[in-house]
Amino acid sequence: MKKAEIKLTIELDDNNVPENITWESTDSENKEKLPVKSMMLALWDHQYKNSLRIDLWTKDMPVDEMKRFFYETLQTMGDSFLRATGEKNIVEDLRDYCAHFAEKMEITEKK
């Protein structure tokens, strides 16, 4: 069985606020640590039937980038939900909400 490992490294300041976040994967062609400004990790605990989450962002994460990060995360959650369940109707509703979110947050299309 093939295995891969994903490693996250979080550097904190004296107040435990993230200053730097890097990630690396044993399954990636690129073997170096890659810097990121924000991360969301969601896991499902089958035994207790609940979600476990870690949401972190560095103190220098720009607000406009955080808005786009949330928007893109919502969009890709819809993609994942559709692949996992086949529930097209609710995913269309989520897409509608994502368009509303983008409008309210003044998120423009990437160029």
Solvent accessible surface area in square Angstrom, and as a share of the most:
residue,aa,sasa,rsa
1,M,219,0.98
2,K,157,0.67
3,K,174,0.74
4,A,63,0.49
5,E,109,0.49
6,I,121,0.61
7,K,99,0.42
8,L,68,0.34
9,T,41,0.24
10,I,54,0.27
11,E,92,0.41
12,L,90,0.45
13,D,29,0.15
14,D,148,0.77
15,N,120,0.61
16,N,109,0.56
17,V,58,0.33
18,P,14,0.09
19,E,68,0.31
20,N,71,0.37
21,I,1,0.01
22,T,25,0.15
23,W,83,0.29
24,E,42,0.19
25,S,17,0.11
26,T,82,0.48
27,D,83,0.43
28,S,34,0.22
29,E,179,0.80
30,N,60,0.31
31,K,132,0.56
32,E,110,0.49
33,K,100,0.42
34,L,54,0.27
35,P,107,0.67
36,V,47,0.27
37,K,84,0.35
38,S,15,0.10
39,M,21,0.09
40,M,52,0.23
41,L,60,0.30
42,A,62,0.48
43,L,95,0.47
44,W,154,0.54
45,D,32,0.17
46,H,135,0.60
47,Q,139,0.62
48,Y,152,0.58
49,K,119,0.50
50,N,69,0.35
51,S,65,0.42
52,L,86,0.43
53,R,123,0.45
54,I,83,0.42
55,D,58,0.30
56,L,49,0.24
57,W,128,0.45
58,T,2,0.01
59,K,118,0.50
60,D,83,0.43
61,M,26,0.12
62,P,52,0.33
63,V,109,0.63
64,D,100,0.52
65,E,86,0.39
66,M,31,0.14
67,K,68,0.29
68,R,55,0.20
69,F,55,0.23
70,F,84,0.35
71,Y,32,0.12
72,E,64,0.29
73,T,30,0.17
74,L,40,0.20
75,Q,45,0.20
76,T,76,0.44
77,M,109,0.48
78,G,0,0.00
79,D,56,0.29
80,S,52,0.33
81,F,91,0.38
82,L,61,0.30
83,R,187,0.68
84,A,86,0.67
85,T,69,0.40
86,G,45,0.43
87,E,93,0.42
88,K,137,0.58
89,N,120,0.62
90,I,92,0.47
91,V,7,0.04
92,E,104,0.46
93,D,82,0.43
94,L,50,0.25
95,R,73,0.27
96,D,98,0.51
97,Y,105,0.40
98,C,0,0.00
99,A,63,0.49
100,H,89,0.40
101,F,35,0.14
102,A,14,0.11
103,E,135,0.61
104,K,131,0.55
105,M,70,0.31
106,E,151,0.68
107,I,26,0.13
108,T,94,0.55
109,E,143,0.64
110,K,145,0.62
111,K,232,0.98
